Amino acid sequence: MVFTVTFSGVEEVVDLSDLPCPRLTRALAEALVQSPVSRGSVQNRKRFRRYLLGTVRQFIALAAASAPELADDLDLDDLEPELLDAYESILIAEYGQDSKEPYVIMSCLVALLRSVREAYPGAIDPAFAARLGYATADANRRHMKPLDSYPLPVFEALEAASLASVGEIRDRILEGERLAATGNDPAVHGWDRLENILWHTEHHGPLRPVHSRIPGVIRHGGIREINTRLFLTNEDVIPFQILLACQTGMEPESIKQLQTGCLANPARGYVNLAYVKRRARGNPHKTMRVRDSGTLRSPGGVVRLALRLTRRARGLVEAPDLWVTVSRRTGEVTARFVERIVVDTPYRRAWMHAHGIEGMQDRGGVPVTLDLRRLRKTYKSQQYLRAGGILLDFASGHTPEVAGRHYGDIGAHEEIHDQAVEAGLAQALAVVLPPPVVLDDDGRRLDEGTVEIAPDAVRDALSGATDVWLSSCQDFFASPYAGKKGAPCPVPPWVCLECPNAVFGTRHLPAVLSTLATIERQREEFSAAEWQSRFGTAHQRITTGVLAQFSTAQIATARAIAEGDGARLALPPSFLEVLT
């Protein structure tokens, strides 16, 4: 009933011995200990307290109240599906139907109970086990909009700026080492020379506040400036994180938890990069194959440089962590870079300002802020685009469903998704709807259609015997729109634009152009989407299917005729009978 959890190296004792139903409590306590949320960062501590520990206490209290006669002996096989439904109803009454909290809490509780079921196979009643197949019955799962990626120019600017910053950090520390190598012990040779001060820092560790009043230290920038000449600071880790995120797409928390032995098996310009992904339940230890070279344009090169620049600090604390930094204010060496993953910090804002990135525009025209999670989104977005949206080729480290939901279905891809849908519909329409039949004045085909037209139909089309205003009709009594065979065509004449029976010649151009002008005027009456749904197909058939087959002179002549009211509505008597 009493156990210990650890968050960011700090142990916390959890005592559940005051709860009723000891058998049920013990089983849930074991599930709590095994939960991935019960370890890791400070953020996990908040989730553990709110969604796991508090939920377990409430659920056990409800179970005891529902069967007071069994409170001391309530066991796993006494749990019934109605108990979960009752707890869900309580949560909905407390938070409201529109809140996401009931769903989140129920999901956490059901996940714990599933762990109990796996730990004690056969101990849970089959009906209750079946109820664990879903989190909630009535609570709404509010689908939050996935975090969007950065615009590509912003991503490229962040990568270029971080690359330049890492180079400056490298030059600063290597120069400090060179100066320290030429110095002497300031206790013997004096604190007036920078080389002597750096010699002391090299051999005795970072300067502390006790050194801050030494005149030579003050003259050379104080302990803050001098310590940065040999050690990384928390501010220095920011461009390293950004650069690795841009190059690998790794999770921000995984970058911060890299260890000194993270590189292995280098071969042919690539190396394995090992990292920990705490959110991956059951299998948090991951590896990825990344480029490896002697430059900062490869993840392997960046990690190797970080190993080199932090070697001195790691030796002082004997830490396996990659990011060992020194406090600019106190000179204290920190064994782990434990700052929380947050969207913005003063250090990040200062870095953005120094490189002029904060003046760039994000999506929606708002100023850019630095969010390492969005760098991962942008990296994944580029992979998605290179894969052509094929999830099986794109999903790496995720199921296709998760990859599509979190990295494919984001705002940055809305336009290309719309274009893909439009292209697909156009292809489908092209298969179903053949191009219009267009003839010149001699009866020769101007379109690219392959279906032959009977000579009589060509002759009638040229003579106007079968004109139906917009076109000539190959067979007015064999319409694909007629309800029965042999019946006259029942549709309005503008549907001829989509009819395979329609044949267009120069005589029809005035009517076609008049129809096009009418369609264009309708843009002022309807929204773009509604206009497209009403007239989009007809507009496309006229512009690309009919007019594109005639010369500029023919179209100009026909337009002049149309403007002079030369286009006459010539419907055959049988068609007029249908309309009346």
Secondary structure, 3 states (H helix, E strand, C coil): CEEEEEECCEEEEEECCCCCCHHHHHHHHHHHHHCHHHEECHHHHHHHHHHHHHHHHHHHHHHHHHCHHHCCCCCHHHCCHHHHHHHHHHHHHHHCCCCCHHHHHHHHHHHHHHHHHHHCCCCCCHHHHHHCCCCCCCCCCCCCCCCCCCCHHHHHHHHHHHHHHHHHHHHHHHHHHHHHHCCCCHHHHCCCCHHHHHHHHHHHCCCCHHHCCCHHHHHCCHHHHHHCCCCCCHHHHHHHHHHHHHHHCCCHHHHHCCECCCEEEEECCEEEEEEECCCCCCCCEEEEEEECCCCCCCHHHHHHHHHHHCHHHHHHHCCCECCCEECCCCCCEECCCCCCCCCCCHHHHHHHHHCCCCCCECHHHCECCCCHHHHHHHHHHHHHHHCCCCHHHHCCCCCHHHHHHHHHCCHHHHHHHHHHHHHHHHHHHHHHCCCCEEECCCCCECCCCCCCCCHHHHHHHHHCCCECCCCEECCCCCCCCCCCCCCCCCCCHHHHHHCCCEEECHHHHHHHHHHHHHHHHHHHCCCHHHHHHHHHHHHHHHHHHHHHHCCHHHHHHHHHHHHCCCCCCCCCHHHHHHHC
